[in-house]
């Protein structure tokens, strides 16, 4: 029997900020910013399954320092898994926010297109029969419609939802329970996070990407894989 192809669709914004909130409670979670994403999700694959792709949906931050840190992370994963790790990019725009009392306005960066890109890719891969099991890594309730579409129109496909650390949606949880599917909470998988930490310096061929200094924890060094 052929193994079932599993594709992970990762809401990068939801995933990263879930880790960031967890880090505010427990500093050791900061080390998991710098993980091999494919290696992490491979640990959830069953013996009758094969990891097809990990598709990471994100946008480049407007702040150059944040963008540099994100680029190091994405590039390190790309050189480690050029055939398995894929990036789908949206964009950030400055959205004006005005105080209703003093009318002072500021610009707040807002990520755009990620929900649409996620939805289109999940449904498109099912339509083209490029996956057998869809795993959505997000707690964004805006993604219930594509989940519903896949369940109704592709009965031969399975769909699962993984909640990033500290993120939860009672709407998604209830919807998946109604379809006899149990949510996976990544917060309970710290061992898998730890197993997927990348070396401080990731080198493949002539390319090297280093963990951002801001992501390091004083006194810890992962210059060699554990």
Phi, psi and omega in degrees: 000134178293144178286147180284133179277127181247130177239130177260129179247104191259121172282096188301321179298312180296320183290310184294313183287337171295316176296321182296319177293323178295324179296328180294336178267322184220107189301334184296339179289347177298327181296340183273002169298326188256070181242154171282105188295320179295315179299322179298308185284339175301333183289349179262359185279132178279168183294338180260018182233164175222138178285117180276304181205155165242117183251119186255114184262122185204183175216150180284122179301151179286330177289124185298326179290317177296320179297321179296318179295317179297319181298320179299316179297312182292319181292321178299316178293325181293320181284334178287325185222068185297336182261349187245325182266124180234150180241130173244121187256136166257218178203160172258143172231155175276120179255120180293133175239124184246135176290126182292342182267305184263349180066018173287133185246141173231161176260129177244124179297137179225130181282136181235151171082346183299313180301317180294314180300317178300311183299312182297318183292316179299311181293322180295319179295325176292317180299320181274002180055048179259002176206159177250329181232122178263126176241111178269124179253089183186157172239026182276116183294342177295348182264007175296318180304314177293327175299313180299319180297316181295316180298323183279328188254347180227071184297343179276353179261149173254147177227136179233158177232129174249128176271126174299161179307138177068357179258142182208145173225114178293330179294313179293317180302311180295321180296314182292324177297323179296337178254022174059040177232132183263132177293142173258125180260111185293341177300334181273005185245042183299325179300319179293322174300313183298320180295339186257007178298132179276156170301156179303324177245117180258116183235128172224117183062233181268001184258132177226133175232134186252147175299133177302140181304322182294340181269354181281151174254124181309131177091353179248143180215123179245044181294341174234143180299141179284000000 
